Amino acid sequence: MKKLIVLCLAMAGIFPAVQAQTVVIDSQVTLAEALAGSSAPQEVLDSLAIADVEYYSFDGKLHRGQIVMHKTLKEDVIHLFRFMRNQRFPIESAIPIRFDKPNDGTSMDTLNNSYSFHYRRISTSGNGSRSVHSYGMAIDINPYNNPAVLANGKVIPQGGTYDRDIPGTLADTSPVVKEFIRLGWTWGGNWTSLKDYMHFEKKLP
C-alpha cells in the first residue's frame, strides 16, 4: 500500500520517484561567445554548431560541457558523447577553446581538455597546413592521456603520457574507438607515420 501511495505521488509530481543526479557544469556559452575572437573566415564560422554534451569526469561525477564542431557532425558528436557517458569512459572536460581568452586554460597545452574546433595549423607537422580542427571536423579526447607521439619520439602535448591501463586512455580495443570508427571516423592511433592517440577526424562526403 505504501509503495502504491509513493507511486501515485510521483506520478502527480509531488514526490520524486528518482532523485535527479547533480550535474557539474563545465561550460555553458552560446556559439557566438565560443567563437568570439576567432581568426577563421566567416564561411568557416557559418558552418559551425555547438552541442551540449554530458560525460563522467575523473572525479566520478557527471559533468556537462560543450563541443563546437561542423554542423553536419553534430548528431555524431552527441551520439558519441552519450556512448562514452554510458560506457563510463572518463572525460576530463569538454570546454570550447575561447579565442578571446587565450589564457583561460582550455587549450590542450594547459589542460586535458577535449575539443573539436580550433582554427590553427597542424601541430604535428612542419608544413604549415591547416588542421582539420580548423573546420570542426576533428575531435581530440583527453590529450594528456592520449598524446601524439611523433616518429622522432617527441610527445605532444609536453608532459602527456600514453598508458593503456590508465582510465580515459584510448586503444584499438577500446569500445569508444570502435564506435567512432563504426560511424566513419578515422583514429590517429591507427596512423603509421605517427601516433595521434587523442585524435579522431571525419571528412565530409
ChimeraX attribute file (.defattr): number of C-alpha atoms within 10 A of each C-alpha:
attribute: neighborCount
match mode: 1-to-1
recipient: residues
	/A:1	6
	/A:2	7
	/A:3	8
	/A:4	9
	/A:5	11
	/A:6	15
	/A:7	15
	/A:8	14
	/A:9	14
	/A:10	14
	/A:11	12
	/A:12	10
	/A:13	10
	/A:14	10
	/A:15	14
	/A:16	13
	/A:17	13
	/A:18	7
	/A:19	7
	/A:20	7
	/A:21	8
	/A:22	9
	/A:23	13
	/A:24	15
	/A:25	13
	/A:26	16
	/A:27	18
	/A:28	14
	/A:29	15
	/A:30	13
	/A:31	17
	/A:32	11
	/A:33	13
	/A:34	22
	/A:35	21
	/A:36	13
	/A:37	13
	/A:38	15
	/A:39	13
	/A:40	14
	/A:41	9
	/A:42	9
	/A:43	9
	/A:44	14
	/A:45	21
	/A:46	10
	/A:47	13
	/A:48	20
	/A:49	19
	/A:50	20
	/A:51	17
	/A:52	18
	/A:53	19
	/A:54	24
	/A:55	27
	/A:56	23
	/A:57	20
	/A:58	16
	/A:59	10
	/A:60	11
	/A:61	14
	/A:62	19
	/A:63	23
	/A:64	20
	/A:65	21
	/A:66	26
	/A:67	27
	/A:68	28
	/A:69	27
	/A:70	24
	/A:71	17
	/A:72	14
	/A:73	18
	/A:74	19
	/A:75	10
	/A:76	15
	/A:77	23
	/A:78	16
	/A:79	15
	/A:80	18
	/A:81	20
	/A:82	15
	/A:83	17
	/A:84	18
	/A:85	19
	/A:86	12
	/A:87	13
	/A:88	17
	/A:89	21
	/A:90	21
	/A:91	26
	/A:92	23
	/A:93	26
	/A:94	28
	/A:95	24
	/A:96	28
	/A:97	26
	/A:98	19
	/A:99	19
	/A:100	13
	/A:101	11
	/A:102	11
	/A:103	11
	/A:104	12
	/A:105	15
	/A:106	21
	/A:107	20
	/A:108	21
	/A:109	15
	/A:110	13
	/A:111	16
	/A:112	24
	/A:113	22
	/A:114	26
	/A:115	28
	/A:116	28
	/A:117	27
	/A:118	26
	/A:119	21
	/A:120	16
	/A:121	16
	/A:122	15
	/A:123	14
	/A:124	17
	/A:125	11
	/A:126	8
	/A:127	9
	/A:128	11
	/A:129	11
	/A:130	14
	/A:131	19
	/A:132	21
	/A:133	23
	/A:134	20
	/A:135	22
	/A:136	28
	/A:137	24
	/A:138	25
	/A:139	24
	/A:140	24
	/A:141	27
	/A:142	26
	/A:143	28
	/A:144	27
	/A:145	23
	/A:146	28
	/A:147	28
	/A:148	27
	/A:149	21
	/A:150	15
	/A:151	11
	/A:152	7
	/A:153	9
	/A:154	12
	/A:155	20
	/A:156	20
	/A:157	20
	/A:158	13
	/A:159	10
	/A:160	19
	/A:161	18
	/A:162	19
	/A:163	13
	/A:164	15
	/A:165	9
	/A:166	10
	/A:167	13
	/A:168	21
	/A:169	24
	/A:170	25
	/A:171	20
	/A:172	13
	/A:173	9
	/A:174	12
	/A:175	15
	/A:176	19
	/A:177	19
	/A:178	15
	/A:179	15
	/A:180	20
	/A:181	15
	/A:182	10
	/A:183	12
	/A:184	14
	/A:185	20
	/A:186	18
	/A:187	25
	/A:188	18
	/A:189	21
	/A:190	13
	/A:191	11
	/A:192	9
	/A:193	10
	/A:194	16
	/A:195	20
	/A:196	23
	/A:197	27
	/A:198	23
	/A:199	25
	/A:200	23
	/A:201	20
	/A:202	18
	/A:203	11
	/A:204	8
	/A:205	3
